[in-house]
Amino acid sequence: MPRRQGFIDGERIRKARTLRGVDPIHQQLAMALTAIPQLRFIKLFPGRLTASNRVTV
């Protein structure tokens, strides 16, 4: 079983299955985005990240 990244909590910050490793810059950006209360969901993808206040289906 792969080791989980410590800053990815699974509730607010999530990681795409296709993402193998998190770049330090994306980790810093994700952590900075958690300081914005309006943003509820942050997801890391290969080469990018997304943030929003709601989940789309």
Rosetta blueprint (number, residue, H / E / L):
1 M L
2 P L
3 R L
4 R L
5 Q L
6 G L
7 F L
8 I L
9 D L
10 G L
11 E L
12 R L
13 I E
14 R E
15 K E
16 A L
17 R L
18 T L
19 L L
20 R L
21 G L
22 V L
23 D L
24 P H
25 I H
26 H H
27 Q H
28 Q H
29 L H
30 A H
31 M H
32 A H
33 L H
34 T L
35 A L
36 I L
37 P L
38 Q L
39 L L
40 R L
41 F E
42 I E
43 K E
44 L E
45 F E
46 P L
47 G L
48 R E
49 L E
50 T E
51 A E
52 S E
53 N L
54 R L
55 V L
56 T L
57 V L
